[in-house]
Amino acid sequence: MKKNTPESMPFLQQYNCMKAQAQTWQSTWKELAAFIAPTRGFFEGETAGNGKKINHRVLIDSDPLLAVEVLSAGMMSGLTSPSRSWFELSLSDHQRMKQPGVRPWLYEVRRRMEDVFSRSNVYNALHSFYQEIAVFGTAAFLLEEDEEKVISCRSFTAGEYVLGCDDKGKINAFGRAFFMTPLQMEETFGAENLPLSLRRAAAEKRPEWQQVLHVIMPNAHADSTKEDFAHMPYVSAYFTPQGHLLKRGGYRQFPVIAARWEVKNSADIYGRSPGWKSLGDVKMLQKMQKAKLVALDKNTNPPMMVSANVQGEVNLLPGGLTRYSGTTDAAVKPAYQVSIDLAALENSIERVKQTIKGQFFADVFLMLNTQQAGRMTATEVAERHQEKMLVLGPVLERLKNELLDPLIERTFALMWQRGVVPMPPESIAGEELKVQYVSMIAQAQKAQGIHAIEQGISFVSRLAQGRQEVLDKIDFDAAVEEGLDLLGVPPVLLRPEEQTQTIRTQRQALLNAVNSAKTI
């Protein structure tokens, strides 16, 4: 039997430290799960394998849940749509982009990366990610190497994991607690790595759940000259709550993709989101809906007063007969008169609903309905869309830095290690790749740049009517490349510089020949 060794203690200490920091956020996460995401969240005291019970006494109106679905679906289709390209690869040095074979190579790398995404469960993980971050403000998933599909993702929910940051506020540590049966632990970690009690439980095939802790953190003993797990930049360890080390490994890159919706100050490890902002409104909406239902119930089935002279049970069914022996006063009558202004109550509820939808940016993704678009010109539609995207600007920039960039970098690194990436042209050996995002939301944000180019070219063209040499100040080739880049046109569609010059030379030679023939 293995004894607790000092080797496991740094991991247990790191986990306990991160867990203590997360405790202050737990109470709000639990409320968010109860009122906005009843099927999400996994907190202490909950049992593995048991379904989540939805309290319909609390959740009467489903509009907040629908608002979350609209936001997550909008982010999915607007940022990382599985049905269209949402990123492009290029080089920081634009001149090297013009070298022969460079653009086709970049296009092929992107195509293979998209194929890896589509064959793996990345898009399932991203959809869950957007729901988590919309409600709780923080979301995370583990991206690991897969023998068949190159990459594989494991999604997490609030309360299931804890995070740690470096001195710059960048997430660089991760911990989670999960449950396995002894037999599962034997299959995963090997019987020789289990404590004696768990080996016996596995041999007896006992179905009892055992907690396992997993920590990924920077490796204090990292050494770039060595390739073994013990010296990689990040160390990974599985162990029991008692500190028994089950498995140790390492990663070349931080494998956890974790992002925050909004961080109020540099000391915050976790983020805040539309769920945080709308929680009070959501509670109020549920209370108002409950009050409305109670009022309607009292109006249609009011509390009754029954005289002492009533014989037997009171029959309140239509056409029912209740016998009464008295001669004065009604035998059965309402205890009090219920007066409900249903229209005013409905208007108040609708205003709260609209506030909640606004907090979750539902209007951003649903404003361009058929009727609205039919009454607006294309320019007006584009301008309204750009205005709405400006509101999401800071959030999208954070998601770019904490979600999209790490996802692309981690995937490319695993593809390179597996030999899935084709060898680059010698002319760009050692050159750093640059990622440009061309999703629907990215294009909406870049649309202002297209507008500026169009205005600039139009301005110069008007001046050229009086003095044509001003056109010499504009590099039209550069304008075309920049404009197509902002529009998200694949670089592979652009002809290489040499081919473009050849076509122009041939065209000029043909024009010269025609002019010479006319002169003769």
RANOR-V769629 format. One record per pair of residues at least 4 apart in sequence whose C-alpha atoms are under 8 Angstrom apart, sorted by the first residue. I is the first residue (numbers start at 1). GAP is how many residues later the second one is. Records with the same first field share a line. If there is no record, write none. Layout:
I=GAP + GAP
//
This chain:
1=193 + 194 + 195
2=191 + 192 + 193 + 242
3=241
4=4 + 238 + 239 + 240 + 241
5=4 + 238 + 239 + 240
6=4
7=238
8=4 + 229 + 231 + 235 + 236 + 237
9=4 + 234
10=4
11=4 + 204 + 226
12=4 + 229 + 231
13=4
14=4 + 201
15=4 + 147 + 160 + 200
16=4
17=4
18=4 + 144 + 145 + 146 + 157
19=4 + 143
20=4
22=4 + 140 + 141
23=4
25=4
26=4 + 133
27=4
28=4
29=4 + 12 + 107 + 129 + 130
30=4 + 11 + 13
31=4
32=4 + 5 + 103 + 104 + 243 + 244 + 247
33=4 + 5 + 6 + 7 + 8 + 102
34=4 + 20 + 21 + 24
35=23 + 24 + 244 + 247 + 248
36=28 + 29 + 99 + 239 + 243 + 246
37=4 + 28 + 98
38=14 + 15 + 16
39=13 + 14 + 15
40=92 + 117 + 118
41=116 + 117 + 118 + 119
42=4 + 115 + 116 + 117 + 118
43=115 + 116 + 117
44=115
48=130 + 131 + 161
54=5
55=4
56=4
58=228
59=227
60=226 + 229 + 230
61=224 + 225 + 228
62=4
63=4 + 290
64=4 + 218 + 289 + 292 + 293
65=4
66=4
67=4 + 289 + 290 + 293 + 295
68=4 + 63 + 66 + 67 + 292
69=4 + 62
70=4 + 292 + 295
71=4 + 59 + 60 + 63 + 289 + 290 + 291 + 294
72=4 + 55 + 58 + 59 + 62
73=4 + 54
74=4 + 291
75=4 + 5 + 55
76=4 + 5 + 50 + 51 + 54
77=4 + 5 + 363
78=361 + 362 + 363 + 364
79=7 + 360 + 361 + 362 + 363
80=6 + 43 + 359
81=4 + 5 + 358
82=36 + 41
84=355
85=29 + 353 + 354
86=351 + 352 + 353 + 354
87=23 + 348 + 349 + 350 + 351 + 352
88=19 + 22 + 347 + 348 + 349 + 350 + 400 + 402
89=17 + 18 + 21 + 344 + 345 + 346 + 347
90=7 + 13 + 16 + 343 + 344 + 345 + 346
91=5 + 6 + 340 + 341 + 342 + 343
92=340 + 341 + 342
93=4
94=4
95=4
96=6 + 331 + 332
97=5 + 6
98=4 + 5 + 398 + 399
99=328 + 397
100=396
101=4 + 324
102=4 + 322 + 323 + 326
103=4 + 388 + 389
104=4 + 388
105=4 + 317 + 319 + 320
106=4
107=4 + 383 + 384 + 385
108=4
109=4 + 312 + 313
110=4
111=4
112=4 + 308 + 309
113=4 + 298 + 299 + 302
114=4
115=4
116=4 + 33 + 34 + 35
117=4 + 5 + 6
118=4 + 5
119=30
120=29 + 30 + 31 + 32 + 33
121=4 + 31 + 32
122=4 + 30 + 31
123=4
124=4
125=4 + 16 + 28 + 29 + 30
126=4
127=4
128=4 + 27
129=4 + 10 + 11 + 12 + 26
130=4 + 9
131=4
132=4 + 5 + 6 + 7 + 25 + 26
133=4 + 5 + 6 + 126 + 127 + 128 + 140
134=127 + 139 + 140 + 141 + 226
135=138 + 139 + 140 + 141
136=22 + 135 + 136 + 137 + 139 + 140
137=123 + 124 + 125 + 133 + 134 + 135 + 136 + 137 + 138 + 139
138=20 + 120 + 121 + 122 + 123 + 132 + 133 + 134 + 135
139=17 + 18 + 19 + 119 + 120 + 121
140=15 + 16 + 17 + 116 + 117 + 118 + 119
141=12 + 13 + 14 + 15 + 115 + 116 + 117
142=11 + 12 + 13 + 113 + 114 + 115
143=8 + 9 + 10 + 11 + 112 + 113 + 114 + 267
144=7 + 8 + 9 + 111
145=5 + 6 + 7 + 269
146=4 + 5 + 6
147=4
150=264 + 265 + 268
151=260 + 263
156=4 + 5
157=4
160=16 + 17 + 18
161=13 + 14 + 15 + 16
162=12 + 13 + 14
163=8 + 9 + 10 + 11 + 12 + 106 + 107
164=7 + 8 + 9 + 10 + 105
165=4 + 5 + 6 + 7 + 8 + 104
166=4 + 5 + 6
169=97 + 98 + 100
171=87 + 98
172=45 + 46 + 82
173=42 + 43 + 44 + 45
174=41 + 42 + 43 + 82
175=38 + 39 + 40 + 41
176=37 + 38 + 39
177=34 + 35 + 36 + 37
178=33 + 34 + 35
179=30 + 31 + 32 + 33
180=4 + 5 + 29 + 30 + 31 + 32
181=4 + 21 + 25 + 26 + 27 + 28 + 29
182=4 + 16 + 17 + 19 + 20 + 23 + 24 + 25 + 26 + 27 + 28
183=4 + 18 + 19 + 20 + 22 + 23 + 24
184=4
185=4 + 5 + 6 + 9
186=4 + 5 + 8 + 13 + 16
187=4
189=4 + 5 + 57 + 58
190=4
191=8
193=52 + 53 + 54
194=4 + 5 + 52
195=4 + 49
196=4
197=4
198=4
199=4
200=4
201=4 + 5
202=4
211=29 + 30
212=26 + 27 + 28 + 29
213=25 + 26 + 27 + 28
214=22 + 23 + 24 + 25
215=21 + 22 + 23
216=18 + 19 + 20 + 21
217=17 + 18 + 19
218=15 + 16 + 17
219=12 + 13 + 14 + 15 + 16
221=9 + 10 + 11
222=8 + 9 + 10 + 11 + 12
223=8 + 9 + 10
224=7 + 8 + 9
226=5 + 6
227=4 + 5
228=4
229=6 + 20 + 21 + 22
230=5 + 19 + 20
231=19
232=18 + 19 + 20
233=17 + 18 + 19 + 20
234=16 + 17 + 18 + 19 + 20
235=13 + 14 + 15 + 16
236=12 + 13 + 14 + 15
237=8 + 9 + 10 + 11 + 12
238=7 + 8 + 9 + 10
239=4 + 5 + 6 + 7 + 8
240=4 + 5 + 6
251=4
253=157
255=155
257=145 + 146 + 149 + 150
258=144 + 145
259=139 + 140 + 143 + 144
260=10 + 11 + 12 + 138 + 139 + 142
261=10 + 11 + 12 + 134 + 137 + 138
262=9 + 10 + 11 + 133 + 136
263=5 + 6 + 7 + 8 + 9
264=4 + 7 + 8
272=4
273=4
274=4 + 85 + 86
275=4 + 84 + 85
277=82
278=4 + 78 + 81
279=4
280=4
281=4 + 71 + 74 + 75
282=4 + 74
283=4
284=4 + 68
285=4 + 64 + 67 + 68
286=4
287=4
288=4 + 61
289=4 + 60
290=4
291=4
292=4 + 50 + 53
293=4
294=4
295=4 + 43 + 45
296=4 + 44
297=4 + 5
298=4 + 5 + 40
299=39 + 40 + 41
302=32 + 33 + 34 + 36
303=31 + 32 + 33
304=28 + 29 + 30 + 31
305=27 + 28 + 29 + 30
306=4 + 25 + 26 + 27
307=23 + 24 + 25
308=23
309=15 + 16 + 17 + 22
310=4 + 12 + 13 + 14 + 15 + 16 + 21
311=11 + 12 + 13 + 14
312=10 + 11
313=9
314=7 + 8
315=5 + 6 + 7
316=4
324=7
326=5
341=4
342=4
343=4
344=4
345=4
346=4
347=4
348=4
349=4
350=4
351=4
352=4
353=4
354=4
355=4
356=4
357=4 + 5 + 6
358=4 + 5
361=4
362=4 + 5
363=4
364=21 + 24 + 25
367=5
368=4 + 5 + 13
369=4
370=4
371=4
372=4
373=4 + 8
376=4 + 5
377=4
378=4
379=4
380=4
381=4
382=4 + 62
383=4
384=4
385=4 + 59
386=4 + 58 + 59 + 61 + 62
387=4
388=4
389=4 + 52 + 55 + 56
390=55
392=4
393=4
394=4
395=4
396=4
397=4
398=4 + 5
399=4 + 5
400=4 + 5
401=4 + 5
402=4
403=4
404=4
405=4 + 30
406=4
407=4
408=4
409=4
410=4
411=4
412=4 + 9
413=4
414=4
415=4 + 5 + 6
416=4 + 5
424=4 + 5
425=4
437=5 + 51
438=4 + 5 + 48 + 49 + 50
439=4
440=4
441=4
442=4
443=4 + 43 + 44 + 45
444=4
446=4 + 40 + 41
447=4 + 39 + 40
448=4
449=4 + 34 + 37
450=4 + 33 + 36 + 37
451=4
452=4
453=4 + 26 + 30
454=4
455=4
456=4
457=4
458=4
459=4
460=4 + 10 + 11
461=4 + 10
462=4
463=4 + 5 + 7
464=4 + 5 + 6 + 7
469=4
470=4
475=4
476=4
477=4
478=4
479=4
480=4
481=4
482=4
483=4
484=4 + 5
485=4 + 5 + 6
489=4
490=4
495=4 + 5
496=4
497=4
498=4
499=4
500=4
501=4
502=4
503=4
504=4
505=4
506=4
507=4
508=4
509=4
510=4
511=4
512=4
513=4
514=4
515=4
516=4
//
